[in-house]
Each structure stands twice: as structure tokens, then as C-alpha cells.
Amino acid sequence: MQHGATLWTPGGGHGTTFVGTAPESGGGNCPAVWGDTDNEQPELVVQGWSVGEAMRATCAADSPPAENETVIRIPARMVPLIRQACDAAERASSTPEL
């Protein structure tokens, strides 16, 4: 498993920080997650597989994507990395917990 630093802060000049790729994916061209602090609030950037039209329609029934949004699929084995990225974003956020 590849992984990068997950301690990023808004306005800290760190920009985009690579968090990691899907475990057991074997290298490049695989699901991945980054932290981005080039915005007012930290954000996650996720790379995953494109979903087919049937899944897009299923998801759109609950939450239709805007023109600048897409629906992706990521493997469940990415949960620990996404959790790590979410924890880092929460620590970096200036917004109080809900």
C-alpha cells in the first residue's frame, strides 16, 4: 500500500497531499485519495472507477449529480485510507464539528 502525509491544514501552503492508493492494487491506475487545501475548507479528492448508466440512474434517483459532478465506484478496501483522509480533513477544518 502506498500512502502519503495526511496532516494538511487550510492555507498552510500544502496544496494537494497524496494520501494513498487502494491496498493490493499493484501500483498505478488504481483508486486513490488526496487531501486538498487550496480551498477555504479542506476537501477530499477521490479517484475511482466510472459507474455504468444503470448505477448512475440508481444514484441519481436519490441525488441527481450536477453537470460538474460524477458518480464513481471505489473498493471497500479503501475505507481505511478514506477514513484517514477524513480524519485529517476534520483536523484541518476550521468548521466546528456538527
C-alpha positions as CSV (number, residue, x, y, z in Angstrom):
1,M,0.0,0.0,0.0
2,Q,1.3,3.4,-0.9
3,H,0.4,6.4,1.3
4,G,1.4,10.0,1.7
5,A,1.3,12.5,4.5
6,T,-2.2,13.1,5.9
7,L,-1.5,16.2,8.1
8,W,-2.7,19.1,6.0
9,T,-4.1,22.4,7.0
10,P,-6.1,25.0,5.2
11,G,-4.0,27.9,4.0
12,G,-0.9,26.0,5.0
13,G,0.5,26.1,1.5
14,H,0.5,22.4,1.2
15,G,-2.0,22.3,-1.7
16,T,-2.8,18.7,-2.6
17,T,-1.4,15.9,-0.5
18,F,-1.5,12.3,-1.7
19,V,-3.0,10.0,1.0
20,G,-2.8,6.7,-0.7
21,T,-3.9,4.1,-3.2
22,A,-6.2,1.1,-2.8
23,P,-4.4,-1.7,-0.9
24,E,-3.4,-4.7,-3.1
25,S,-4.0,-2.7,-6.3
26,G,-0.5,-3.2,-7.6
27,G,0.5,0.3,-8.4
28,G,-0.7,3.0,-10.8
29,N,-4.1,3.4,-12.4
30,C,-5.9,2.5,-9.3
31,P,-8.4,4.0,-6.8
32,A,-6.7,6.8,-4.8
33,V,-7.4,9.6,-2.4
34,W,-5.8,13.0,-1.9
35,G,-6.4,15.9,0.6
36,D,-6.7,19.4,-1.0
37,T,-6.3,22.6,1.0
38,D,-6.3,25.0,-1.9
39,N,-9.9,25.9,-0.8
40,E,-11.4,27.7,2.1
41,Q,-12.2,24.3,3.7
42,P,-10.2,21.1,3.2
43,E,-11.6,18.7,0.6
44,L,-11.0,15.1,-0.4
45,V,-10.2,14.3,-4.0
46,V,-11.1,10.7,-4.9
47,Q,-10.1,8.6,-8.0
48,G,-12.2,5.6,-8.7
49,W,-13.9,3.6,-11.4
50,S,-16.6,5.2,-13.6
51,V,-20.0,3.7,-12.9
52,G,-22.3,2.4,-15.7
53,E,-25.5,4.0,-16.7
54,A,-27.6,1.7,-14.6
55,M,-25.7,2.7,-11.4
56,R,-25.7,6.3,-12.4
57,A,-29.5,6.2,-12.7
58,T,-29.9,4.4,-9.4
59,C,-27.8,7.1,-7.6
60,A,-29.5,9.9,-9.5
61,A,-32.8,8.8,-8.1
62,D,-31.5,9.8,-4.6
63,S,-29.3,12.7,-5.5
64,P,-29.0,13.8,-9.2
65,P,-25.5,14.8,-10.0
66,A,-24.9,18.4,-11.1
67,E,-23.2,19.0,-14.5
68,N,-19.8,19.3,-12.8
69,E,-20.3,16.1,-10.7
70,T,-19.8,12.4,-11.4
71,V,-20.6,9.1,-9.7
72,I,-17.6,6.9,-9.1
73,R,-17.1,3.4,-7.5
74,I,-14.3,2.7,-5.1
75,P,-13.5,-0.6,-3.4
76,A,-14.4,-1.2,0.2
77,R,-10.7,-1.9,0.9
78,M,-10.2,1.9,0.5
79,V,-12.2,2.6,3.7
80,P,-9.1,2.8,6.0
81,L,-7.5,5.3,3.6
82,I,-10.6,7.4,3.2
83,R,-11.1,7.3,7.0
84,Q,-7.5,8.6,7.4
85,A,-8.1,11.3,4.9
86,C,-11.4,12.3,6.5
87,D,-9.8,12.5,9.9
88,A,-7.1,14.7,8.5
89,A,-9.6,17.0,6.8
90,E,-11.6,17.2,10.1
91,R,-8.5,18.2,12.0
92,A,-7.6,20.8,9.3
93,S,-11.1,22.2,9.1
94,S,-11.9,25.5,10.8
95,T,-15.5,24.5,10.9
96,P,-16.6,23.1,14.3
97,E,-17.9,19.6,14.4
98,L,-21.7,19.2,13.8
